[in-house]
Amino acid sequence: MPFFQFLRENARWLAGGFLLTFFSAFGQTYFISLSAGNIRQEYALSHGEFGLLYMLATLASALTLPYLGQIVDRYSPRAVTLFIVPMLALACVSMALSRSIAVLVVTVYLLRLFGQGMMTQNAMTAIGRWYASQRGRAVSVVSLGVDAGSATIPFFFVTIAGLVGWRNGWLVAAAALTVLAMPLVASLFAQERRPRASDPLPRGGAVRDWTRAEVLRDPFFYLLLLGIMAPAFIGTSIFFHQVYLVELRGWSLEVFAASFTFMAVSTVTFALICGHLIDKFSATALLPVFLLPMALACLVLGMLEAQWSIFVFMGLLGVSSGFSNTLMGALWPEVYGTRFLGAVRAMTVAVMVFASAMGPGLTGYLIDLGVSFPLQVLVMGFYCIAASGLMLLVSRRLASRALQTAERSATPAA
């Protein structure tokens, strides 16, 4: 099916998923970090102290997500939306009104749980369940909401915060969630997508549905986690300390901010390319390559000090981000089926949230100890290279296992 025909025929479900990932921005690190300077100043926190606070709150959200995330297997995407969007809006209000460290910790916990966690969990689980052979392109379109949010929402927030103050900026965010996000997504998801006769047959036939307990006993699951944790850890660490990095290199903050648009274009482009490649080959086939651009990006950022290197770094990071965002939406239903997809995805998202929590806390602590941040970034790059080698082995073993499963399913019972 031509791409634009696919978009036209599936507009309502793709738009609903896109909006969920778009408005997840209010719980993403890059958005929260826009207020990091104000928070550290008003609460008298160092880089390491705020990083530790952020880490603890995010870890708590990661521990909660495997339990809360299962609601997407029990309730419709619309019903889940009507619960999680108001909770995210409440967290934004709490950020605006908070005056104590305790309330700040709870606020960050709620932002991370319902923003980064449940908004993307609801969107990707619904899309993963509604699509099979066209899952790659569907996930690629929905994942673009994350990139659209990162490219636009920080600009509007900085502008609004400059006019009315950073706390009132969070109140505007809460209003946007309540007035725009909730009614739009609820109306788009009012009707769930059903399989159509025109849908192509999925590659490789049906996949066995694994329960969460079975997934936890699968050794390949843990090997996969070693790869998928890297983008969350690395991206969060770098963007959380973006102001410190700019000061360290002597770069222009305006130029660094402009490079985000460059990254967004790169991410969007390669997210769509990845969707096409997944539908043509498979998600597991792409596992060995999705971390390689991120490895090169880390090496560039760690070794080069010229200001133009920002754009090289952002471009390469966008390639890996585009691949990663799409790949993670298509991989789990391809490997473990769709019946218990919400429970499986909740575990994987929790791991990524855990990684994003460890990033700012660990790197901030090392910065306070005097460990060079560029050196830390170089180590991240070498990790990506090693993880890519591991993913090559895992990809081959998963392909072999899928083939054996298909052959057993095709063999008639005696």
Number of C-alpha atoms within 10 A of each C-alpha: 10 6 9 9 10 14 17 10 10 13 12 19 24 23 19 27 29 27 27 29 27 25 28 27 26 27 24 22 24 20 21 20 18 19 19 20 14 13 17 14 11 11 13 10 16 14 20 19 16 22 25 21 21 25 25 19 22 29 23 22 26 27 16 17 26 22 13 17 26 20 18 25 18 12 11 16 25 22 15 20 25 16 13 19 25 18 20 29 26 20 28 28 21 22 28 21 15 16 12 10 12 10 14 22 21 19 22 26 25 26 31 32 31 28 29 27 29 30 26 27 28 27 26 27 28 26 23 24 19 17 21 23 19 23 26 29 25 30 30 30 20 28 32 25 24 24 27 21 22 23 19 15 18 19 14 13 21 16 14 16 18 12 11 11 14 21 18 20 24 25 20 20 21 26 17 14 24 19 10 13 21 22 16 16 23 17 12 18 22 15 13 13 15 9 10 7 7 7 12 12 12 15 15 13 14 14 18 17 17 19 16 19 10 11 18 14 10 12 9 14 16 14 15 17 14 16 21 24 18 24 24 21 22 26 18 23 26 22 17 26 20 18 17 15 18 17 11 13 13 12 17 12 14 9 14 19 15 14 18 20 20 19 26 26 19 21 29 25 17 22 31 22 18 28 27 19 18 25 19 13 11 22 26 22 18 20 27 20 17 23 30 21 22 29 28 21 27 27 20 21 23 20 13 14 15 11 15 13 15 24 20 18 23 26 24 23 27 28 27 25 28 29 30 25 24 29 27 19 27 30 22 21 27 24 20 21 19 25 15 20 26 28 25 27 28 27 23 24 24 27 22 22 28 22 24 29 29 24 25 29 23 17 26 24 18 15 17 14 10 9 13 14 20 21 15 18 23 19 15 21 26 17 17 24 18 14 23 21 16 17 25 16 13 20 19 14 14 15 15 12 13 17 14 12 15 16 11 11 14 10 8 7 6 3
